[in-house]
Amino acid sequence: MSMLTLVARLARRDLRHRRAEAFLLLIAIAATTTTLTLGLAVRGVADRPWDRTRAATAGPDAVATGDRAASLTPLAHAPGVTASAGPYPALSAALGVRGIRVDASVQGRDTAPGAVDRPEVTAGSWARRGGAVIERAFAGALRVRPGEKITISGHRFRVAGIAVSAGRVPYPSSTPGLIWVTRADLRRIGAPTSQVMPLRLADPAAAPAFAAAHRGVRSWQDMGAYATAELHLVDSALLTGTWALALLGVACVAVLVGGRLADQTRRVGLLKAVGASPRFVAVVLLAEHVLLALAATAVGLLAGRAAAPLLVRPSSGLLPAGSPHLTVASALVVALVAVAVAGAATVYPAIRGARTSTVRALSGPTRAPRRSPWLIALSARLPVPFLLGVRVAARRPRRVILATASLALTVAMVVAAIALHGDIARKDARLAGPGFVPGADNPVTEQVSQVVLALTVALLALAAVNAVLIAWATSLDTQRFTSLARALGATPRQVTAGLSAAQLLPALGASLLGVPLGLAVYYAARTAGGAAGSILIPYARLPLVVPGTLLVVAALTALPIRVVCRRPVARVLAAD
Amino acid sequence: MTVLRAVRLRKEYGRDAGLVRAVDEVDLEVRPGETVAVVGPSGCGKSTLLHLLGGLERPTGGEVHLDGRRLDRMSETQLSGVRRKSLGFVFQAFHLVDELTARENVELPALLAGVPSRTARRRASALLERVGLADRAGHLPAALSGGQRQRVAVARALIGRPLVVLADEPTGNLDSAATAAVLRLFGSLRAEGQTLVIVTHDSRIAATADRVITMRDGALAGETRLNGGGGGLGALAGLESS
């Protein structure tokens, strides 16, 4: 039998022998690879719909708005301006359709397209006498189609078409919504209250400077930022969520590896006893984890690729920029990260196995528990469940730190999600005004909420796996101690409560730490996403996160603790 | 009058063809202050019998009475109370908590019983002095020899002032010198009237007992009462079959 076959056989057997652990490890790494895939697929997609819409509609580099046409026309000859259109007269009017009344901004346009800002009709036809064209996002909120009857300030119109434009930020990022009619029809509706003139600049990159130099001028970059705000927010949420999920995934792997350490050490001892070199042992361990990492990479790439288009939907006021796609380089990055995570899981047991003498490894020594004299002294004064809980927790401070960190991270992300949700809900409530379509959803906030919900669910699922794993590892690790406590007179309930307390103490710390951390994450993500306006966070709800976390951790950890506590005392002690 | 009594005690593992009867219809009575040694070949059910007597395992059939109370009918919580107040255990593998010092190990059962920490500490110190380890009270188990660890375990078994101390192969992991020290300790306990049930392979330990019970294939194979109750090694010569 070749060495490679032997390695493959040993790796496969061990994975089959520990299916549940292998499966959990697969989930932990797959969660990381999925979010990484999403992050890589979505990266840079945010600006594409705006760019494509600008290209398809001869989008202006700057848009000037003024009271009178005469005040705008000199801009057509301003230095740096190469082309212009209009000025187009505009007014605010009341739009009526199927009993709905909402304010609209109506522009008078020529029937022939201008040199700059030529809205692309996506349904129906362009404005004609008695026929209005409605901006696509606005039409979506109104649920109108070409041919439908509408009124503008009491004048009857038919919807001639639906179009997209880069000359104005789509509804509802900009209100009121936009309607194009012919110049003649606009005069019929009323006297124009403003004029709009799209401009083409010699240097589009200099548009912000041009806008700053001229009153009432807005650059395409500024409009783009508003038009793609939801995609940028999705980008920030995904970036933050990916990091959080990746860190949790690594925490899961660390707990699993720690939990398996004693077994692994014994197995290493066995392999060494039959003549395997330390290098061979390391290769077997690595092979196991690389197999899992590759499987997790496949799962992550498929899941991430399938989920990416669902997470990146530009405003319907913009042209779609095609599905997010994955390059070979991105796939390689995902595979490398998965292998690195799995490799990190292998290094410690491999080094430990190589360094430990065969006899010692065979006797399967677990790491000696830590001694914390002050905690032992303190716990002696506590009721029995807390005495046991503090002592159990104090035995493995690194595991407590890991549990606290991973829970704090989860709590922080949940708090950030609550803050975002509350912020959005309050702002949505404020959006009830004459410029907003009554009863229509806000597609901007809706999409961000969906992405955050998906990330939060993934995060909670991974955190739940992590909490169960930590409780399982702690219960197994302290099995001898808890059995001894029972032999010395502790009741099963005291022992169970003690193990629960060992989980709840870090959970308490994590939830107290997670609340301010979550708020900080939200403020940072909001600032990074360039969100404007005041923050409206539901602070009154946040303290509920602490008891909520404790309840969830208690419920999740109850099962592994009970399973381990049910093992007969005599059998556990006899096993030594 | 008996302090500990087993009636037709039975413990079975497995079923059908794989059925193993670890303890088979054992009747046993232990009087207050008596030292009973249980001997027999490996796998004959000695340790299982001790676990059944201490409520660490539940019997398949039969009865266990401790101070007039039936252990086999008690809930786990009630059994915990009995172990806390009426029983002390000494294990072959010592089973000391690695990260606790000798004194902290000894005071642990008292803390589990709700004894105030100061009182528990005082009692633990006194017991360590009694087993000759006062100067080792602050040492971790890893810093103690096998014999010292077992003496700490004996002190721990005594802190609840138990009616009966159950010891499972207390010298099984010890060298001769350490065995001698533990023997002396059991001798002094016996002299003080402490009831002891000791499972052992060690003839020297058995020789210190009032009675030696021999087990074979889970059942009692014989009982030997010793003249004068434990005269050390010399007493073996005076065995008296019942």
Chai-1 contact restraints between the chains, C-beta under 6 A:
chainA,res_idxA,chainB,res_idxB,connection_type,confidence,min_distance_angstrom,max_distance_angstrom,comment,restraint_id
A,A368,B,D98,contact,1.0,0.0,6.0,A-B,restraint_1
A,P369,B,D98,contact,1.0,0.0,6.0,A-B,restraint_2
A,P369,B,E99,contact,1.0,0.0,6.0,A-B,restraint_3
A,R371,B,E99,contact,1.0,0.0,6.0,A-B,restraint_4
A,A380,B,L111,contact,1.0,0.0,6.0,A-B,restraint_5
A,A380,B,S117,contact,1.0,0.0,6.0,A-B,restraint_6
A,R381,B,S117,contact,1.0,0.0,6.0,A-B,restraint_7
A,V384,B,L112,contact,1.0,0.0,6.0,A-B,restraint_8
A,F481,B,V97,contact,1.0,0.0,6.0,A-B,restraint_9
A,L484,B,H95,contact,1.0,0.0,6.0,A-B,restraint_10
A,A487,B,F89,contact,1.0,0.0,6.0,A-B,restraint_11
A,L488,B,P109,contact,1.0,0.0,6.0,A-B,restraint_12
A,L488,B,L112,contact,1.0,0.0,6.0,A-B,restraint_13
A,G489,B,S80,contact,1.0,0.0,6.0,A-B,restraint_14
A,G489,B,R83,contact,1.0,0.0,6.0,A-B,restraint_15
A,G489,B,R84,contact,1.0,0.0,6.0,A-B,restraint_16
A,G489,B,P109,contact,1.0,0.0,6.0,A-B,restraint_17
A,G489,B,L112,contact,1.0,0.0,6.0,A-B,restraint_18
A,G489,B,A113,contact,1.0,0.0,6.0,A-B,restraint_19
A,A490,B,L112,contact,1.0,0.0,6.0,A-B,restraint_20
A,T491,B,T77,contact,1.0,0.0,6.0,A-B,restraint_21
A,T491,B,S80,contact,1.0,0.0,6.0,A-B,restraint_22
A,P492,B,E76,contact,1.0,0.0,6.0,A-B,restraint_23
A,V569,B,L56,contact,1.0,0.0,6.0,A-B,restraint_24
A,A570,B,H51,contact,1.0,0.0,6.0,A-B,restraint_25
A,A570,B,L56,contact,1.0,0.0,6.0,A-B,restraint_26
A,A570,B,E57,contact,1.0,0.0,6.0,A-B,restraint_27
A,D576,B,A93,contact,1.0,0.0,6.0,A-B,restraint_28
